[in-house]
Amino acid sequence: MDDKHMQIGEVAARTELSLRTIRHYEETGLVIPSARSQGGFRLYTETDVARLMVIRRMKPLGFTLEQMRDLLEATDRLDADGVLDAGEREVLLGRVREYEQAATEQVDKLRVQLARAEDFAATLRTRLDQNASAALS
């Protein structure tokens, strides 16, 4: 087997995605294995792994499969060898910019949620410490 290709198990380990999730992303057309072995096993490249990592990072930010597909299509077109005219390039960059802004907004919201959760955990720790001290007295 070509050492540039990985089987799905290695890809799952590297991306921390389950085999089932990777297969689901294949079924929805988000990631297509670059090749198949003679035995029919899915074979992936570093490019496929990078694509799965984009999806993995978008998921917890609340992006839908359709939004993931849209962003991947835009970046695929930007990365393609074909020449884009300036107008098309600007439209694609605008789409990517919108996703970057949406991701930044979600990260800000998650930071607020995390701070609230940390405050809550600290409040509970304080309560437990106070009760432990009272029990020792």
Residue pairs with C-beta under 8 A, 6 or more apart in sequence:
1 37
1 43
2 43
4 45
4 46
5 34
5 35
5 43
5 44
5 45
6 14
6 43
6 44
6 45
6 49
7 37
7 41
7 42
7 43
7 44
8 19
8 22
8 23
8 33
8 41
8 42
8 44
9 19
11 17
11 22
11 44
11 48
11 49
11 52
12 18
12 19
12 22
14 49
15 22
15 49
15 52
15 53
15 56
16 56
17 52
17 56
22 31
22 52
25 31
25 52
25 55
26 32
26 33
26 42
28 65
28 69
29 69
30 51
30 55
30 65
30 68
30 69
30 72
31 48
31 51
31 52
31 55
32 48
33 42
33 43
33 44
33 48
34 43
34 44
34 45
34 47
34 48
35 43
35 45
36 42
36 43
37 43
51 72
54 68
54 71
54 72
54 75
55 68
55 72
58 67
58 68
58 71
58 103
59 68
61 102
61 103
61 106
61 107
61 110
62 106
63 71
63 99
63 102
67 99
70 95
71 95
71 96
71 99
74 92
74 95
74 96
75 96
77 84
77 88
77 92
78 84
78 89
78 92
78 93
78 96
84 92
